């Protein structure tokens, strides 16, 4: 008899809290909630050839959805990374809610995992991927300074 997968909620929540804190640092403390305008994209360059844009897609009272897209003009769209991250401002947590168009990610999947081709802990793995992406941005990334015009 197979042992049932039980997610470790403490580990999941701890990772989500660390991801939120990293986003607050990456975007600027107030940008995570109020100041990031929906039509403006934040550009992040990692190394010489890797670049991403972060755009606010939606905002509600306690949440903000950010679309993170890899920018690579020489690469086909379907090969570029794209994920949607939801920031929960009241709980101070961040999680991936859509990765490469795969919506409705859940912590648990039905018993027929072989047919659905999902891993047991797929959502946790994606949130760990988000943490690694944030770590990469801090280690090797740079955000271009915006020009300010003075009269």
C-alpha positions as CSV (number, residue, x, y, z in Angstrom):
1,X,0.0,0.0,0.0
2,X,1.3,3.4,-1.0
3,X,2.0,6.0,1.7
4,X,-0.1,9.1,1.2
5,X,1.7,12.4,0.5
6,X,1.1,15.0,3.3
7,X,2.5,18.4,2.5
8,X,4.6,20.1,5.2
9,X,2.6,23.3,5.8
10,X,5.3,24.8,8.0
11,X,7.9,24.5,5.2
12,X,5.5,25.7,2.6
13,X,4.5,28.8,4.6
14,X,8.1,29.5,5.6
15,X,9.1,29.5,1.9
16,X,6.2,31.7,0.9
17,X,7.1,34.2,3.6
18,X,10.8,34.3,2.5
19,X,9.6,34.8,-1.1
20,X,7.4,37.8,-0.1
21,X,10.3,39.4,1.8
22,X,12.6,38.9,-1.2
23,X,10.0,40.5,-3.5
24,X,9.7,43.4,-1.1
25,X,13.5,43.9,-1.3
26,X,13.6,43.4,-5.1
27,X,10.8,45.8,-5.9
28,X,11.2,48.3,-3.1
29,X,9.3,47.9,0.2
30,X,6.3,50.0,-1.0
31,X,6.3,48.7,-4.6
32,X,4.9,45.3,-3.5
33,X,1.6,46.9,-2.6
34,X,0.8,50.4,-3.7
35,X,3.4,52.1,-5.9
36,X,3.9,49.7,-8.8
37,X,1.8,51.1,-11.6
38,X,0.2,48.5,-13.8
39,X,1.4,50.0,-17.1
40,X,5.0,50.2,-16.0
41,X,7.3,47.2,-16.2
42,X,10.3,46.7,-14.0
43,X,13.2,45.3,-16.0
44,X,15.7,43.0,-14.3
45,X,18.9,42.0,-16.1
46,X,20.8,38.9,-15.0
47,X,24.2,38.6,-16.5
48,X,24.8,39.7,-20.1
49,X,22.0,37.9,-21.9
50,X,19.2,37.1,-19.5
51,X,16.5,39.6,-18.8
52,X,13.1,39.6,-17.2
53,X,10.2,42.0,-16.9
54,X,7.9,42.3,-13.8
55,X,4.5,43.8,-14.5
56,X,1.6,44.2,-12.1
57,X,-1.4,42.3,-13.6
58,X,-4.0,42.8,-11.0
59,X,-4.5,44.2,-7.5
60,X,-7.1,43.6,-4.9
61,X,-7.3,44.8,-1.3
62,X,-4.9,42.2,0.1
63,X,-3.3,40.8,-2.9
64,X,-1.2,41.8,-6.0
65,X,-0.6,39.6,-9.0
66,X,2.7,40.0,-10.8
67,X,3.6,38.6,-14.2
68,X,7.3,37.7,-14.6
69,X,8.4,37.2,-18.2
70,X,11.7,36.3,-19.6
71,X,12.7,38.7,-22.4
72,X,14.7,37.1,-25.1
73,X,14.1,38.4,-28.6
74,X,16.0,35.5,-30.2
75,X,14.1,32.8,-28.5
76,X,10.6,31.6,-29.4
77,X,7.8,32.7,-27.0
78,X,6.9,29.2,-25.8
79,X,10.5,28.7,-24.7
80,X,10.7,31.8,-22.5
81,X,9.9,31.5,-18.8
82,X,6.6,33.1,-17.7
83,X,5.0,32.8,-14.3
84,X,2.4,34.6,-12.3
85,X,3.1,35.3,-8.7
86,X,0.5,36.3,-6.1
87,X,1.6,38.5,-3.2
88,X,-0.6,38.2,-0.1
89,X,0.0,41.5,1.7
90,X,-2.0,40.6,4.9
91,X,-0.2,37.3,5.4
92,X,3.1,38.6,3.9
93,X,3.4,35.6,1.6
94,X,4.1,35.1,-2.1
95,X,3.4,32.0,-4.3
96,X,3.4,31.0,-7.9
97,X,-0.2,30.6,-9.1
98,X,0.5,30.0,-12.8
99,X,3.7,28.7,-14.5
100,X,4.0,28.5,-18.2
101,X,0.2,28.7,-18.6
102,X,-0.4,25.9,-16.2
103,X,-3.1,27.4,-13.9
104,X,-4.8,26.1,-10.8
105,X,-1.7,24.7,-9.1
106,X,-2.6,22.9,-5.9
107,X,-0.6,21.5,-3.0
108,X,-2.2,18.1,-3.5
109,X,-3.1,16.3,-6.7
110,X,-5.6,13.5,-7.1
111,X,-4.6,9.9,-6.8
112,X,-4.2,9.5,-10.6
113,X,-0.9,11.4,-10.7
114,X,0.4,9.2,-13.5
115,X,-2.4,10.3,-15.8
116,X,-2.1,14.0,-15.0
117,X,1.7,13.9,-15.1
118,X,2.1,16.0,-12.0
119,X,4.5,15.6,-9.2
120,X,3.2,15.1,-5.6
121,X,4.8,18.3,-4.4
122,X,4.8,20.3,-7.7
123,X,3.5,23.5,-6.2
124,X,6.2,23.4,-3.5
125,X,8.9,22.8,-6.2
126,X,7.6,25.8,-8.2
127,X,7.7,28.0,-5.2
128,X,11.3,26.8,-4.5
129,X,12.1,27.7,-8.1
130,X,10.7,31.2,-7.4
131,X,13.0,31.4,-4.4
132,X,16.0,30.4,-6.5
133,X,15.0,32.9,-9.2
134,X,14.9,35.7,-6.6
135,X,18.3,34.6,-5.2
136,X,19.7,34.7,-8.8
137,X,18.4,38.3,-9.2
138,X,20.1,39.4,-6.0
139,X,23.4,37.7,-6.7
140,X,23.8,38.5,-10.4
141,X,20.9,40.8,-11.4
142,X,20.8,44.5,-11.9
143,X,17.9,46.9,-12.3
144,X,18.5,49.8,-14.6
145,X,18.2,53.2,-12.9
146,X,15.4,55.3,-14.1
147,X,16.4,58.7,-15.5
148,X,15.1,61.7,-13.6
149,X,14.8,65.0,-15.3
150,X,15.5,68.2,-13.3
151,X,14.2,71.6,-14.4
